[in-house]
Amino acid sequence: MPEPAYWDRQAATWDRSTAFVERRLLAPARRWVTARAAGRTLEVAVGTGANLPYYDARVSDLTITDLSPVMLEAAVARARTLGREVHSLIADGAHLGLPDDAYDTVVCTFAMCCVPDEVVVMRELARVLRPGGTLLLADHVESSARLGRGVQRVLDAFSSAESGEHHRRRPLLRAGETGLRVVEHDASRWRLVEQLAARAA
């Protein structure tokens, strides 16, 4: 997994450098995910807080985490601008240090692509969900188009070890290994981005 210092260095320019793909590809998945969030909610790997504008009043209590203190500071500042109260916590998604069965909803977007083992992280996210709670994920995944998969293979070959980026994972296909049951999923055109909702037992 990339060290927090890597993401600390990205924080100041992250929103600007990702603006093109954010508007055209990521924002629709963020809306899909946050529209399904409710109750006491935990967002893991919040980054600069790009999901924050989309949460509605059904989210009654929101905790945000990130392994990068600088990214987390940016998210807290965004929440303040939006008038949304949040609790913030520096934490690694694989080791949250939070109690079992604590949240109604757990959200994680565009982060499974950067962790060493997405199943380990999904199990940790499932652990903090109350029985019947919902895990909501979105990520860029292996494309359904041959050309897209070819480009992704090249990107994987040249991705820096520092970023830890993987372009061909599909958390949807691994969710069953975590004890979660997928209840809904959707994807963008050519399946460049995929989102899912899964229930805790």
Order of alpha helices (4+ residues) and beta strands (2+ residues): alpha-alpha-beta-beta-alpha-beta-beta-alpha-beta-alpha-alpha-beta-beta
